[in-house]
Amino acid sequence: MKITTKEISSDPPSMPYCFARGIVNLATCPLEIPRCMIYDNAKIPVIGLVGGAIEGTFMTLFRAFSGTADIVSLGFSEEGFHSNRFPDFIWNSKWLPAEKQIIIEKTIEREKPVPAAK
């Protein structure tokens, strides 16, 4: 038995979907700040908190702007500003990086040098 993933439809989103997406994005746009802080801090501890707060502020403004555009256009915006980098909803965004993307790894134990043989 072969398990396949669900195929993504290439049809543009419907008008009610886009209008609802706008309302949800306006309501949840402040969550971009902690999301970016968590994501960046996992990649670069401590420094990521500052960078994540700055990035999160801009992502908040962008998500609020895209939500406003969806509402003002009454759902006619279709894809609008959304892409893989900026998904439709915040819960579709990446909250933690993949293991390969972590720049600085936290180590619990350090390797001890092996004593030279006499």
N, C-alpha and C positions, 0 to 999 in steps of 0.2 A: 504494500500500500504506500503510495507516494503522497507526501504532504506538500502542498503548494501554498504559497502566500497569496493573500488577496490582491488581486490586480487593482491598481489605482485607475480610476476613471479619468479619461482625458477631457471629459465634458467640463465646461466652466461651472463654477458653483451657482446655485440658484439665487434669485433675488432675496427670498426670505432668509436663506442661509447667510448671505453677505450682510444683510441688515442686522441679523442677530449677532453675527461675528463682530460688527461694529459696537454694539451695545456691550458685549462681553469684554472686548478689548478696552473700552473706556473704563469699565469697572475693575479690570484686573491689571491695568497698565502699571500701577505702583509696585506690583510684585516683580517687575523686571529688575529693580535695584537689588533685592536680596538674592534673586536668581543669578545675576551676574557676579555678585560678591562671592557666592558659594562656588560657582563655576571657576572663576579666576583664582580664588584662594586654594582650590584643589590643585590647580596647575602650578601656582607659585605662592606658597604660604606667606602670609602676612602682607607682602607687597600686593598680592592679588586682591586683598580687601579694598585697598585704596583705588586700584585700577578698576576693580569691579564696580565700585560705587560710582565712579565717573562714567564708565560704560553703561551701567544700569540707568543712570540719569538720562543719557541720550536715547537709550532703548525705550525708556518710559515715554519720553516725548514722541518718539517715532511711533510707538504702539498707540498712543493717544491720538496722534495725527491720522494714522490709518483708520482707527475706529471712527473718528469724526468724519473722514472721507466716506466711509461705508454708510454712515447714517445720513449724511447730507445728500449723497447720491441715491438714497432710498434703495440701496442694494444693487444698483446697476453697475457697481465698480468691478464685479467679477473677481479676477485674481488680485487686482489692485497692487498693493505694495508687498504682497506676501510671496515668499520663496522658501527654498530650503534653509537659508540663513535666518529668515524671519518667518516662522510658521504662522498659521492662522491663529492659533491660540497659545497662550503662555505655557500650558501644560504639555504642548507638543514640542517645546523647546528643550534643549539639553540643559539639565541641571548639574550634571557631573560629567567631566571629560572621560573619554575612553582611557583605558590603562596606558596605551601607547602615547597619549598626548600629555601625560604628566611630565613636567619639565624637571622638577626637583622632587626626588623621592625621599620620604622620611625613612630613616633606618633606625631600627631598635638596637641591634647589636652591630658593632663594628668588627670587621675581621681583624684578628690578632695576628701579627707576623709570626711565622713559624721559626723557632730558634734554629740557628745554623748547627749542623752536625759537627762534633769535635773529633 
